[in-house]
Amino acid sequence: MRVLIAEDNALLREGLALLLTSEGHEVCAAVEHGDDLLPALLDHRPDVAVVDVRLPPGFRDEGLRAAVEARRRLPALPVLILSQYVEHAYATELLAQSATGVGYLLKDRVGRAEEFLEALRRVAEGGTALDPEVINHLMARRTGPDPLAALTPREREVLALMAEGHNNPAIARLLFLAESSVNKHIGHIFTKLGMPTPDSGHRRVLAVLTYLRTLADR
Amino acid sequence: MRAAGIDATATARSALRRFPSAAGYALRCLATGLGALVASALLLVVLALCLVGLGLLLLPGAVHLLGRYAEFHRRLVGRRLGSEVRAPYRDDPFRSRTSPLRDPAVREDLFRDLRWLLAHGTVGTALCAAGLTLCSHAVNWLTAPLWWRLLPAERDAVILLNVDSWPVAAIAAVGGVGYAALAVAVLPFLADLHARASRRLLTAPGRESLAQRVHRLTVSRSAALDAHAAELRRIERDLHDGAQADLVAVSLRLGMIRRALAHRPDHVAELVDSTQLVTEQALESLRALVRGIHPPVLADRGLTEAVRSLAAHCAVPTRTDLDGAAGPPPRAPAAAEAAAYFVVAEALTNVARHSGASTALVRLRITADAIAVRVEDDGRGGAAEGTGSGLPGLRRRVAAFDGTIDLSSPPGGPTVLEVDIPCAS
């Protein structure tokens, strides 16, 4: 894969480049300034971009802005956003465009090399990778009637992994379950929440996220 | 005898050297003085027009122009005296801009500038005119032999002396030498007198009433809070984009090591090495961050020792004159100590970076009421704000304590920075 990195911290930028090249990927550009990001994205059209939310000059959300703008111009451009902390608005803004080829992870996750690389691959292939923290926030207990309360703990786990962007085989592997039981759990979840069962894949992720977001906004 | 002769020559030389700049200053001041006279008259007209309403429209513009005119003259005087001439409170970044005339500091500025305008237009103009008249007489008499014959016979050729023959012209020329000597000796003195008197008028502190004092303390307190908030944001950013991201980088390397253990064991040693390097770099930047917040040496050993350590680490050989060498110095409030510390640190950085000095001297006096810092170097001078000196930052830091900064740096040096930080409650 051709990967573009946008990260202002030198140690982390070098580390990411080293990790990716040692995995056989090509780092086509490593950007450290927010103003350089959009031109670089449009210029290199990488297979996937790893972008820090906060970049100079303002250290606010320059990275996210550039990524959103680049995806407006090149809709299929896969972008994995890294953030130092979970900010709900960031994820919402990214997903508002489209849930294909989008990732939003805490920076800490890059320490888990396998999971990080897997998330990157998923995003590059047009999938979704949302940080468990984001999903936790979305599923957090709230006041009033909570439709999620009807789910068993196992079904909640499956729902969370679906929302993070994992497919059925991955969910089965992560929960040490057979794929057939995962399918069964998913069927129950959609029935209990009263949602039409989507035909899997990205549409399913989107449906789950939309559902959780409407719950969270209530 | 011989020594005295050399002495006199040297004195004459130095007077001659000083003459052109003094003459230039006097000329400029004569021009601005006449301008001030005209401006005073125009201001009176505007005030009179206020009675019929029209003046009220012109007044804000007139006040603004007056401020600009005084500021221009401050720079003129500052260049003459080789030190910054600054109106008290003028640089106060927190003074009211929405309703300026309600701000006592703005009113002080206005009255100070008005007093100056009147004095400069009258006494100042007269002083410069006197000095320059002396010069013109000298030229007149000196050159009399060259042109007296060209004049019509019935005209007085020279003031005070009617040149109508060669002998008189010769006398005039000889007298002209005396006149010129007098002008060379007196004009620099007059120019300095004028400049010093102007500085007094242009920087005169107002008589503060208690209400004004409270007002000033209120704005300086809000300045302190602003500075504090800005400092917190800086620290947050440094932690967030520095230390925290560095730790992520370390974690990332550890992840790679774990992966290499399974797939490429021969790479592990190399990765461990680079991980350690990354950790050390992260520690170094964390140390720098801590030093920037509150230097450990300040907390542990106090201001005197901290300043001694700063001087010892300065690239330019720096002597120290620290109070309380005999016994433990009194401890000032921590915030005031930190401000004084950063003043010295910034000043020494400037000395090392910009001054070209061969030695510097840091003097520190800590009393129960104030911390006084003086940093002096023998460099090329010409230090000014806004040339990457970090001086505006210092000003803000010191303003938060209601303290004062005084920078004198004429071209050719020496540069002296004096800072007073009150710390009595």
Interface residues (C-beta under 8 A of the other chain):
Chain A: E7 D8 N9 L11 L12 E14 G15 L16 L18 L19 S22 R54 F59 Q84 K107 D108 V110 G111 R112 A113 E114 F116
Chain B: R237 H240 D241 G242 Q244 A245 D246 V248 A249 V250 S251 L252 R253 L254 G255 M256 R258 R259 H267 S274 V278 Q281 A282
